[in-house]
Amino acid sequence: MKESISPINSTLKDILRAINEEPYGIAFVVDQKGVLCGVVTDGDARRLILSGLGLNDIVTKSHLRQDFIFGKKDDSLPELLKKSNRKVRIIPIIDEDGQPVDYFRYEHRTHFTPIAQPDLENKELEFLLDAYLSTWISSKGEYINRFETEFARYCGANHGLAVSNGTVALHIALVALGIGPGDEVIVPDLTFAATINTVLHAGATPVVVDVEKDFWTIDPECIRKAITPRTKAIIPVHIYGQPCDMDQIMGIANEHGLFVIEDCAEAHGAEFSGRKICSFGHISCFSFFANKIMTTGEGGMCLTSDSELNQKLRILRDHGMNPNRQYWHDVVGFNYRMTNLQAALGCAQLARIQDLIGVRQFVENGYRKIFSKEKKIQWQNDSDPRRKRVTWLVSALFEDRESWMNTFKSKQIEIRPFFYSLTEMPLYQKYAHSFENSREISRKGLCLPTTKDTNLELIAAAFGATGISR
Ligand SMILES: *Cc1c(COP(=O)(O)O)cnc(C)c1O
């Protein structure tokens, strides 16, 4: 700001220098008392030169436009947005004495707010470079073991198995538990399709059940009703960061001798009854896709506290090869390994996980403030003290969703509708068991931009919210 202030009666050359020093190509001209008396842009300077003013000539008040636009120190953001436009991109802001103290840039208004963006810092680059320079860029290397150990410790599990993505984490979990043709696996109707696809990949039959109206997570009552003699497993999905009712689900599983695979792809760090969500099921699966709470680019992890299952998972991940006899295969396995490069990113992200979670929470609180008077929005439910939710993408149900979607779009704010109810799609219709709540939630739900760069002040201004300071 200082660099762009020029005293009146400077030479044109000095003013051009000031314009040059400042990234947005503008000089604020002040009088002897420091009071703003004009603004000179690149274009204004060009016009002065064309009108015959020399570089060493003095610029006086008569050269300046009298009708320049400015803001006042206590102007609100909407007021500043009103004063600026595509042509007047930068306006000075003056204090009570008329002295320039700041400026406002119009670009902000046309700024596109993306729904998600990986939050990568120096540590990620440092670890990645370290892995790269070690030449261990494939699936062996120190970061793999370290990431598995540290992520398992963070989650309170005994073993971690890093894999190529969250989808194969689910697939390998089903195979390791011996689930295949003839077996039924209960999944929720409101989830990302990877949950049901992996059941089909394993050759088993998905049974799709409804979710709880209030929490959007798989409904234990619906699970009970869907159990048959062929049921082998349940895959509760901690959807949009909300923990499932693990008390009831584990109760049902124990009663009927069923396996539980937790799909934790959207809920890193969430807790139920004081324990990390992933510590309830026989195997828990995470995704580290770029838009998840923490990322390795592509990547996933299986967690288990059962040593035998851990051993099975490791063999399946590595082509089914006998760990004690090279190139001897006892089972048909996969190559589902993660690279050391991805694991390096994972270690760096995990070191910052509290921050990553905190930022998302902060953004959610900001939205709730902005829309606090809005009765048509129903935020995620925090009324169950056992469920300690995390924010993945800020998610809420909107009455009249279509018009909200158009409004957000017109303000350059990227929003996403919720996942479709699985059984609404012809592909999965025949696996439907119950789906009433999931249909309604799916029809009303929207995810809002949730990144550390989400500019809540601008979003507040775009919606004319008051009480959020500039
Ligand atoms: C993202 C996601 C997955 C799959 O993870 P990928 O790493 O993208 O394969 C599975 N289940 C849920 C609920 C997800 O959100």
The ligand as an SDF file (V2000), in Angstrom:
LIG
                    3D

 15 15  0  0  0  0  0  0  0  0999 V2000
  -14.3230  -41.9030   -1.5740 C   0  0  0  0  0  0  0  0  0  0  0  0
  -15.1180  -43.0290   -1.0860 C   0  0  0  0  0  0  0  0  0  0  0  0
  -14.7650  -44.3610   -1.3700 C   0  0  0  0  0  0  0  0  0  0  0  0
  -13.7180  -44.7680   -2.3490 C   0  0  0  0  0  0  0  0  0  0  0  0
  -12.4650  -44.2330   -2.1910 O   0  0  0  0  0  0  0  0  0  0  0  0
  -11.4800  -44.0980   -3.4620 P   0  0  0  0  0  0  0  0  0  0  0  0
  -10.1510  -43.8430   -2.7930 O   0  0  0  0  0  0  0  0  0  0  0  0
  -11.9530  -42.9490   -4.2500 O   0  0  0  0  0  0  0  0  0  0  0  0
  -11.4990  -45.3730   -4.2150 O   0  0  0  0  0  0  0  0  0  0  0  0
  -15.5120  -45.3630   -0.7570 C   0  0  0  0  0  0  0  0  0  0  0  0
  -16.5410  -45.0840    0.0330 N   0  0  0  0  0  0  0  0  0  0  0  0
  -16.9370  -43.8170    0.3090 C   0  0  0  0  0  0  0  0  0  0  0  0
  -18.0900  -43.5890    1.2100 C   0  0  0  0  0  0  0  0  0  0  0  0
  -16.2450  -42.7560   -0.2760 C   0  0  0  0  0  0  0  0  0  0  0  0
  -16.6510  -41.5000   -0.0280 O   0  0  0  0  0  0  0  0  0  0  0  0
  1  2  1  0
  2  3  1  0
  2 14  2  0
  3  4  1  0
  3 10  2  0
  4  5  1  0
  5  6  1  0
  6  7  2  0
  6  8  1  0
  6  9  1  0
 10 11  1  0
 11 12  2  0
 12 13  1  0
 12 14  1  0
 14 15  1  0
M  END
$$$$
